[in-house]
Amino acid sequence: MRLLDIDAPEMRGACQAETAKARAATERLSSLMTGGFRIKDSGDKDRTSDRRSLVRILLSDGRDAEAVLISEGLAQPWPNVGNTWCGVDR
C-alpha cells in the first residue's frame, strides 16, 4: 500500500536528513494509528512496477493521517517538485 496524495521521505534517502525524516514520519504514523484507524482504498494503483494500492488512513478522531503528516512537515503533497528533505528543488 501507498498513502494517497503525499510524498513521504524514503528510508534509503538521497541524504541523511531524508533518512532521519523517514524514521520520524514512520514513528509518527505509528503513534497516530495506535488510537485506532481505518484504511480507505481509493481503488487506484501507483505507477510503479509493484502496482501498490493507493489508500488513505482515517484516524479514529476523524483526521486524515496524510494531512497530519503534511502539517507536521513529515510529508509533502503529491505531486511535488524536488526533494525538500535534502534541500533540492527542481
OpenMM code with the backbone's topology and positions (N, CA, C; nanometers):
from openmm import Vec3, app, unit

residues = "MET ARG LEU LEU ASP ILE ASP ALA PRO GLU MET ARG GLY ALA CYS GLN ALA GLU THR ALA LYS ALA ARG ALA ALA THR GLU ARG LEU SER SER LEU MET THR GLY GLY PHE ARG ILE LYS ASP SER GLY ASP LYS ASP ARG THR SER ASP ARG ARG SER LEU VAL ARG ILE LEU LEU SER ASP GLY ARG ASP ALA GLU ALA VAL LEU ILE SER GLU GLY LEU ALA GLN PRO TRP PRO ASN VAL GLY ASN THR TRP CYS GLY VAL ASP ARG".split()
positions = [
    Vec3(0.0834, -0.1182, 0.0000),
    Vec3(0.0000, 0.0000, 0.0000),
    Vec3(0.0881, 0.1249, 0.0000),
    Vec3(0.0329, 0.2257, -0.0567),
    Vec3(0.0994, 0.3565, -0.0594),
    Vec3(-0.0056, 0.4612, -0.0217),
    Vec3(0.0359, 0.5585, 0.0585),
    Vec3(-0.0566, 0.6627, 0.1014),
    Vec3(-0.0867, 0.7575, -0.0142),
    Vec3(-0.2125, 0.7886, -0.0302),
    Vec3(-0.2614, 0.8683, -0.1416),
    Vec3(-0.2262, 1.0162, -0.1249),
    Vec3(-0.1825, 1.0772, -0.2332),
    Vec3(-0.1629, 1.2226, -0.2432),
    Vec3(-0.0527, 1.2802, -0.1556),
    Vec3(0.0405, 1.1961, -0.1083),
    Vec3(0.1551, 1.2511, -0.0356),
    Vec3(0.2838, 1.1903, -0.0889),
    Vec3(0.3905, 1.2630, -0.0663),
    Vec3(0.5251, 1.2131, -0.0913),
    Vec3(0.5931, 1.2121, 0.0444),
    Vec3(0.6286, 1.0945, 0.0902),
    Vec3(0.6949, 1.0805, 0.2197),
    Vec3(0.8432, 1.0551, 0.1968),
    Vec3(0.9264, 1.0945, 0.2903),
    Vec3(1.0701, 1.0695, 0.2762),
    Vec3(1.0993, 0.9196, 0.2732),
    Vec3(1.2066, 0.8842, 0.2055),
    Vec3(1.2438, 0.7434, 0.1874),
    Vec3(1.3451, 0.6995, 0.2926),
    Vec3(1.3315, 0.5759, 0.3399),
    Vec3(1.4271, 0.5197, 0.4359),
    Vec3(1.5669, 0.5111, 0.3752),
    Vec3(1.5733, 0.4849, 0.2470),
    Vec3(1.7018, 0.4851, 0.1758),
    Vec3(1.7116, 0.6170, 0.1005),
    Vec3(1.7110, 0.7233, 0.1770),
    Vec3(1.7030, 0.8570, 0.1205),
    Vec3(1.8267, 0.9005, 0.0451),
    Vec3(1.8100, 1.0121, -0.0249),
    Vec3(1.9192, 1.0701, -0.1025),
    Vec3(2.0213, 1.1403, -0.0136),
    Vec3(1.9849, 1.1624, 0.1135),
    Vec3(2.0756, 1.2260, 0.2088),
    Vec3(2.0382, 1.1792, 0.3495),
    Vec3(2.1247, 1.2059, 0.4460),
    Vec3(2.0980, 1.1643, 0.5837),
    Vec3(1.9744, 1.2318, 0.6409),
    Vec3(1.9508, 1.3546, 0.6027),
    Vec3(1.8337, 1.4269, 0.6530),
    Vec3(1.7044, 1.3589, 0.6086),
    Vec3(1.7018, 1.3101, 0.4843),
    Vec3(1.5822, 1.2407, 0.4354),
    Vec3(1.5604, 1.1109, 0.5121),
    Vec3(1.6661, 1.0357, 0.5353),
    Vec3(1.6541, 0.9108, 0.6105),
    Vec3(1.6046, 0.9372, 0.7524),
    Vec3(1.6567, 1.0403, 0.8156),
    Vec3(1.6119, 1.0761, 0.9509),
    Vec3(1.4651, 1.1178, 0.9500),
    Vec3(1.4248, 1.1947, 0.8493),
    Vec3(1.2853, 1.2378, 0.8385),
    Vec3(1.1947, 1.1176, 0.8119),
    Vec3(1.2435, 1.0201, 0.7361),
    Vec3(1.1654, 0.8986, 0.7101),
    Vec3(1.1397, 0.8224, 0.8395),
    Vec3(1.2418, 0.8130, 0.9232),
    Vec3(1.2235, 0.7456, 1.0530),
    Vec3(1.1208, 0.8195, 1.1379),
    Vec3(1.1316, 0.9515, 1.1406),
    Vec3(1.0381, 1.0328, 1.2194),
    Vec3(0.8951, 1.0188, 1.1666),
    Vec3(0.8790, 1.0175, 1.0346),
    Vec3(0.7457, 1.0033, 0.9748),
    Vec3(0.6860, 0.8667, 1.0066),
    Vec3(0.7684, 0.7626, 1.0004),
    Vec3(0.7219, 0.6276, 1.0318),
    Vec3(0.6776, 0.6184, 1.1772),
    Vec3(0.7584, 0.6735, 1.2668),
    Vec3(0.7237, 0.6712, 1.4095),
    Vec3(0.5964, 0.7507, 1.4363),
    Vec3(0.5825, 0.8647, 1.3712),
    Vec3(0.4638, 0.9477, 1.3931),
    Vec3(0.3384, 0.8786, 1.3405),
    Vec3(0.3467, 0.8187, 1.2229),
    Vec3(0.2311, 0.7482, 1.1678),
    Vec3(0.1902, 0.6338, 1.2600),
    Vec3(0.2877, 0.5611, 1.3087),
    Vec3(0.2597, 0.4518, 1.4019),
    Vec3(0.1894, 0.5034, 1.5271),
    Vec3(0.2374, 0.6147, 1.5815),
    Vec3(0.1754, 0.6695, 1.7030),
    Vec3(0.0337, 0.7194, 1.6748),
    Vec3(0.0115, 0.7776, 1.5580),
    Vec3(-0.1228, 0.8225, 1.5218),
    Vec3(-0.2202, 0.7052, 1.5126),
    Vec3(-0.1718, 0.5929, 1.4632),
    Vec3(-0.2578, 0.4774, 1.4398),
    Vec3(-0.2881, 0.3981, 1.5668),
    Vec3(-0.2135, 0.4203, 1.6750),
    Vec3(-0.2372, 0.3425, 1.7973),
    Vec3(-0.3747, 0.3697, 1.8568),
    Vec3(-0.4327, 0.4844, 1.8294),
    Vec3(-0.5655, 0.5166, 1.8807),
    Vec3(-0.6787, 0.4585, 1.7974),
    Vec3(-0.6455, 0.3870, 1.6932),
    Vec3(-0.7445, 0.3288, 1.6033),
    Vec3(-0.7419, 0.3982, 1.4684),
    Vec3(-0.7714, 0.3238, 1.3656),
    Vec3(-0.7703, 0.3778, 1.2302),
    Vec3(-0.8517, 0.2884, 1.1382),
    Vec3(-0.8802, 0.3420, 1.0204),
    Vec3(-0.9467, 0.2670, 0.9146),
    Vec3(-0.8728, 0.2977, 0.7856),
    Vec3(-0.8515, 0.1957, 0.7047),
    Vec3(-0.7867, 0.2144, 0.5749),
    Vec3(-0.8954, 0.2251, 0.4688),
    Vec3(-0.8899, 0.3322, 0.3914),
    Vec3(-0.9854, 0.3535, 0.2829),
    Vec3(-0.9112, 0.3394, 0.1507),
    Vec3(-0.9427, 0.2349, 0.0772),
    Vec3(-0.8784, 0.2078, -0.0514),
    Vec3(-0.9411, 0.2970, -0.1579),
    Vec3(-0.8576, 0.3680, -0.2319),
    Vec3(-0.9076, 0.4577, -0.3367),
    Vec3(-0.9521, 0.3811, -0.4608),
    Vec3(-0.9090, 0.2558, -0.4727),
    Vec3(-0.9377, 0.1784, -0.5925),
    Vec3(-0.8324, 0.1960, -0.7004),
    Vec3(-0.7403, 0.2903, -0.6798),
    Vec3(-0.6334, 0.3159, -0.7766),
    Vec3(-0.5049, 0.2468, -0.7329),
    Vec3(-0.4122, 0.2334, -0.8275),
    Vec3(-0.2806, 0.1747, -0.8017),
    Vec3(-0.1736, 0.2779, -0.8361),
    Vec3(-0.0572, 0.2663, -0.7707),
    Vec3(0.0516, 0.3575, -0.8063),
    Vec3(0.1102, 0.3170, -0.9412),
    Vec3(0.2000, 0.3986, -0.9917),
    Vec3(0.2552, 0.3745, -1.1260),
    Vec3(0.3838, 0.2934, -1.1249),
    Vec3(0.4237, 0.2446, -1.0076),
    Vec3(0.5451, 0.1638, -1.0004),
    Vec3(0.5169, 0.0238, -1.0532),
    Vec3(0.6211, -0.0531, -1.0722),
    Vec3(0.6033, -0.1906, -1.1189),
    Vec3(0.5311, -0.2766, -1.0154),
    Vec3(0.5318, -0.2336, -0.8892),
    Vec3(0.4628, -0.3085, -0.7836),
    Vec3(0.3116, -0.2890, -0.7872),
    Vec3(0.2656, -0.1798, -0.8483),
    Vec3(0.1218, -0.1502, -0.8585),
    Vec3(0.0532, -0.1564, -0.7222),
    Vec3(0.1107, -0.0831, -0.6262),
    Vec3(0.0550, -0.0820, -0.4906),
    Vec3(-0.0767, -0.0053, -0.4849),
    Vec3(-0.1654, -0.0518, -0.3991),
    Vec3(-0.2930, 0.0166, -0.3767),
    Vec3(-0.2676, 0.1533, -0.3147),
    Vec3(-0.3402, 0.2535, -0.3621),
    Vec3(-0.3326, 0.3883, -0.3061),
    Vec3(-0.4447, 0.4023, -0.2034),
    Vec3(-0.4063, 0.4306, -0.0787),
    Vec3(-0.5031, 0.4309, 0.0310),
    Vec3(-0.4936, 0.5588, 0.1131),
    Vec3(-0.5981, 0.5835, 0.1895),
    Vec3(-0.5989, 0.6871, 0.2921),
    Vec3(-0.6089, 0.6169, 0.4264),
    Vec3(-0.5487, 0.6775, 0.5274),
    Vec3(-0.5624, 0.6266, 0.6633),
    Vec3(-0.6462, 0.7277, 0.7404),
    Vec3(-0.7642, 0.6832, 0.7804),
    Vec3(-0.8561, 0.7677, 0.8558),
    Vec3(-0.8425, 0.7322, 1.0026),
    Vec3(-0.8058, 0.8304, 1.0829),
    Vec3(-0.7831, 0.8085, 1.2256),
    Vec3(-0.9154, 0.8071, 1.3006),
    Vec3(-0.9148, 0.7464, 1.4184),
    Vec3(-1.0385, 0.7320, 1.4961),
    Vec3(-1.0996, 0.8662, 1.5350),
    Vec3(-1.0187, 0.9717, 1.5401),
    Vec3(-1.0717, 1.1042, 1.5751),
    Vec3(-1.1207, 1.1817, 1.4525),
    Vec3(-1.1229, 1.1148, 1.3358),
    Vec3(-1.1742, 1.1753, 1.2138),
    Vec3(-1.0702, 1.2426, 1.1265),
    Vec3(-0.9487, 1.2579, 1.1775),
    Vec3(-0.8439, 1.3221, 1.0973),
    Vec3(-0.7905, 1.2260, 0.9923),
    Vec3(-0.7369, 1.2857, 0.8877),
    Vec3(-0.6709, 1.2126, 0.7810),
    Vec3(-0.5217, 1.2070, 0.8152),
    Vec3(-0.4659, 1.0873, 0.8291),
    Vec3(-0.3259, 1.0739, 0.8709),
    Vec3(-0.2311, 1.1447, 0.7750),
    Vec3(-0.2615, 1.1415, 0.6471),
    Vec3(-0.1748, 1.2065, 0.5494),
    Vec3(-0.1700, 1.3576, 0.5732),
    Vec3(-0.2844, 1.4175, 0.6024),
    Vec3(-0.2895, 1.5618, 0.6293),
    Vec3(-0.2091, 1.5967, 0.7543),
    Vec3(-0.2141, 1.5104, 0.8551),
    Vec3(-0.1365, 1.5342, 0.9770),
    Vec3(0.0125, 1.5319, 0.9445),
    Vec3(0.0562, 1.4313, 0.8690),
    Vec3(0.1983, 1.4212, 0.8339),
    Vec3(0.2445, 1.5436, 0.7552),
    Vec3(0.1613, 1.5904, 0.6632),
    Vec3(0.1966, 1.7097, 0.5856),
    Vec3(0.2044, 1.8318, 0.6773),
    Vec3(0.1053, 1.8488, 0.7640),
    Vec3(0.1029, 1.9672, 0.8512),
    Vec3(0.2204, 1.9703, 0.9477),
    Vec3(0.2735, 1.8520, 0.9811),
    Vec3(0.3869, 1.8442, 1.0730),
    Vec3(0.5216, 1.8408, 1.0005),
    Vec3(0.5194, 1.8574, 0.8677),
    Vec3(0.6433, 1.8607, 0.7905),
    Vec3(0.7080, 1.7251, 0.7701),
    Vec3(0.6311, 1.6180, 0.7901),
    Vec3(0.6851, 1.4826, 0.7761),
    Vec3(0.6505, 1.4195, 0.6418),
    Vec3(0.5787, 1.4922, 0.5592),
    Vec3(0.5446, 1.4512, 0.4227),
    Vec3(0.5127, 1.5792, 0.3469),
    Vec3(0.5029, 1.5671, 0.2152),
    Vec3(0.4640, 1.6819, 0.1346),
    Vec3(0.3569, 1.6375, 0.0354),
    Vec3(0.2753, 1.7308, -0.0099),
    Vec3(0.1703, 1.6941, -0.1052),
    Vec3(0.2306, 1.6353, -0.2326),
    Vec3(0.1585, 1.5446, -0.2949),
    Vec3(0.1972, 1.4856, -0.4224),
    Vec3(0.0947, 1.5282, -0.5254),
    Vec3(0.1317, 1.5666, -0.6448),
    Vec3(0.2688, 1.5729, -0.6953),
    Vec3(0.3421, 1.6952, -0.6404),
    Vec3(0.4731, 1.6844, -0.6425),
    Vec3(0.5579, 1.7916, -0.5917),
    Vec3(0.6768, 1.8100, -0.6846),
    Vec3(0.7625, 1.9008, -0.6474),
    Vec3(0.8827, 1.9269, -0.7261),
    Vec3(1.0022, 1.9231, -0.6326),
    Vec3(1.1005, 1.8421, -0.6668),
    Vec3(1.2243, 1.8395, -0.5897),
    Vec3(1.2187, 1.7502, -0.4675),
    Vec3(1.3245, 1.7559, -0.3909),
    Vec3(1.3386, 1.6780, -0.2687),
    Vec3(1.3664, 1.7770, -0.1569),
    Vec3(1.2614, 1.8220, -0.0916),
    Vec3(1.2774, 1.9255, 0.0103),
    Vec3(1.3551, 1.8771, 0.1312),
    Vec3(1.3582, 1.7473, 0.1538),
    Vec3(1.4292, 1.6941, 0.2700),
    Vec3(1.5800, 1.7086, 0.2541),
    Vec3(1.6266, 1.7069, 0.1314),
    Vec3(1.7699, 1.7220, 0.1062),
    Vec3(1.8031, 1.8625, 0.0558),
    Vec3(1.7052, 1.9514, 0.0545),
    Vec3(1.7287, 2.0883, 0.0111),
    Vec3(1.7454, 2.1030, -0.1384),
    Vec3(1.6835, 2.0124, -0.2160),
    Vec3(1.6972, 2.0151, -0.3613),
    Vec3(1.5619, 2.0479, -0.4225),
    Vec3(1.5560, 2.1533, -0.4996),
    Vec3(1.4359, 2.1890, -0.5749),
    Vec3(1.4698, 2.1826, -0.7222),
    Vec3(1.3715, 2.1432, -0.7999),
    Vec3(1.3925, 2.1380, -0.9448),
    Vec3(1.3157, 2.2474, -1.0127),
] * unit.nanometer
topology = app.Topology()
chain = topology.addChain("A")
for resn in residues:
    res = topology.addResidue(resn, chain)
    for name in ("N", "CA", "C"):
        topology.addAtom(name, app.Element.getBySymbol(name[0]), res)
